Structure formats: structure tokens, C-alpha cells
């Protein structure tokens, strides 16, 4: 497997784009890196998996996959030996990494949309009572008047 083939497979995934960081090409979806090539050298790639996915792949294909050294590897970053990887195995690993990042970005988006829908002003056609919406948000003159009023 060549780094060019790794690149082709990664870029065929919907929404995947190529970027770079640390002098290495990377592949992103929703602005999140799911794979890189060229680290630690041109014979290796890397996919960002869950710990469970990493364990399964490393146990099933120890000649192809190994955890990245250090903390990144403990979080699922997994090195791919390009010379030992076949296209089907690599496509599977890249697809898992892509789906992980896609889901992570999708969850964030869904959460922010859900929050927006809970706000009265975000509901189209919904009229709000200005007094209720602005309750407790009076101006500084009103606060001073209340503070100075006899109790």
C-alpha cells in the first residue's frame, strides 16, 4: 500500500478534505482530523479510533496496526503500517475513523440546534411576552432606584 493509495481511500469518504499539520498531510471531516500519513515516516499512516476499535484491530492485524506511542495512542490513535495493509483493511480502518469524527461533529451540531429551539426567540412565528422575556434584566437606573428606596 502506498501513501497515495491511503490518500485516495481517505478522500473518497464523504466530506473528507486534505489538510496538513506538523509537516504531515492529514484528512479531516467536520474540521476534525481522522487520519494522517507520514508519521513517524513515509511508511506509516495513522487513524483516530476508539480504544475498543483500536484493541480489535491491533489484535486482529498486529503486523498492520499498533497504538501510537504515548498519550495519543492511549486515546485511540493507531499507526498503520502501509506496507502490510491491504486496501480492504485500510478502507475499513479509515471508515471507522471517519465515522467517529463525523459522529462527534454531528452530536455537537445537534446539541446546539436543540438548545436554540428551546429559546422562545428561536421559534419561528412564536410571539413572546416582552415583559416575561425581559424580567430581571432591568437597566442600571432601575437597580439604583431600588437600592436607594426605603425598606
C-alpha positions in Angstrom: 0.0 0.0 0.0 1.3 3.4 -0.9 0.7 6.7 0.8 -1.1 7.9 -2.4 -3.5 4.9 -2.1 -4.1 5.8 1.5 -4.9 9.4 0.4 -7.2 8.2 -2.3 -9.2 6.0 0.0 -9.4 8.7 2.7 -10.6 11.4 0.2 -13.4 9.1 -1.2 -15.1 9.4 2.2 -18.0 11.9 2.1 -16.9 15.3 3.3 -13.3 14.4 3.7 -10.7 17.1 2.9 -6.9 17.0 3.0 -5.0 19.5 5.2 -1.7 19.5 7.0 -0.3 19.8 10.5 3.2 19.2 11.9 4.5 18.9 8.4 2.3 15.8 7.6 -0.8 15.5 5.4 -4.0 15.0 7.4 -7.5 14.1 6.5 -10.5 15.8 8.2 -14.2 15.7 8.3 -16.3 18.4 10.2 -12.9 20.1 10.9 -11.6 17.2 12.9 -8.6 15.1 11.9 -9.5 11.4 11.4 -6.2 10.2 9.7 -2.7 11.3 8.8 0.1 10.0 6.6 3.9 10.2 7.0 4.3 9.8 10.8 6.7 8.6 12.1 7.9 8.3 8.5 6.5 7.8 4.9 5.9 4.1 5.5 3.2 4.8 8.1 -0.3 6.3 8.4 -2.4 6.9 11.4 -6.2 6.6 12.1 -8.1 8.0 15.1 -10.1 5.2 16.5 -11.9 4.5 19.8 -10.0 2.4 22.3 -12.2 -0.6 21.6 -11.8 -0.3 17.8 -8.0 0.0 18.3 -7.9 -3.1 20.5 -9.8 -5.1 18.0 -7.6 -4.0 15.0 -4.3 -4.4 16.8 -5.3 -7.9 18.0 -6.6 -9.0 14.6 -3.8 -7.5 12.4 -0.7 -6.9 14.6 1.5 -6.5 11.5 -0.7 -3.7 10.2 -1.8 -1.8 13.3 -0.2 -0.6 16.5 -1.1 2.1 19.1 0.7 5.4 18.6 3.3 5.9 21.3 2.3 7.9 24.4 -1.0 9.5 25.4 -2.3 9.8 21.9 -2.1 6.0 21.5 -3.9 5.5 24.8 -6.8 7.6 23.4 -7.1 5.5 20.2 -4.6 7.0 17.8 -3.4 4.0 15.8 -0.4 3.7 13.5 -0.9 1.8 10.2 2.0 0.0 8.5 1.3 0.9 4.9 3.5 -1.9 3.5 1.5 -4.5 5.4 -2.0 -3.1 4.8 -4.3 -4.3 2.1 -6.9 -1.9 0.6 -9.9 -3.6 2.2 -8.4 -3.5 5.7 -7.3 0.1 5.3 -10.6 1.2 3.9 -12.3 -0.3 7.0 -10.0 1.4 9.4 -10.3 4.8 7.6 -14.1 4.4 7.5 -14.2 3.8 11.3 -12.0 6.8 12.0 -14.1 9.0 9.6 -17.4 7.9 11.2 -16.0 8.5 14.7 -15.2 12.1 13.8 -18.3 12.6 11.8 -20.5 11.5 14.7 -18.5 13.7 17.1 -19.2 16.8 15.0 -22.8 15.7 14.3 -23.5 15.4 18.0 -22.2 18.9 18.7 -24.3 20.3 15.9 -27.5 18.5 17.1 -26.9 19.7 20.7 -26.6 23.4 19.6 -29.7 23.1 17.4 -31.7 21.6 20.2 -30.7 24.4 22.6 -31.6 27.0 20.1 -35.1 25.5 19.7 -35.7 25.8 23.4 -35.2 29.5 23.4 -38.5 31.3 22.7 -36.9 33.8 20.3 -35.6 31.0 18.2 -39.1 29.6 17.5 -40.4 31.0 14.2 -43.7 32.7 14.4 -43.8 32.4 18.2 -44.7 35.7 19.9 -43.2 36.2 23.3 -44.3 38.5 26.1 -41.6 41.1 26.2 -42.2 41.7 30.0 -41.6 38.0 30.7 -38.5 37.7 28.5 -37.0 40.9 30.0 -38.0 40.2 33.6 -34.9 40.5 35.8 -33.0 42.4 33.1 -33.8 45.9 34.1 -31.4 48.8 33.5 -28.9 50.3 35.8 -31.2 53.3 36.7 -33.9 50.9 37.9 -31.4 49.0 40.0 -30.1 52.2 41.6 -33.6 53.4 42.4 -34.5 50.1 44.1 -31.2 50.2 46.1 -32.0 53.7 47.3 -35.6 53.1 48.1 -36.5 52.8 51.8 -37.1 49.3 53.0 
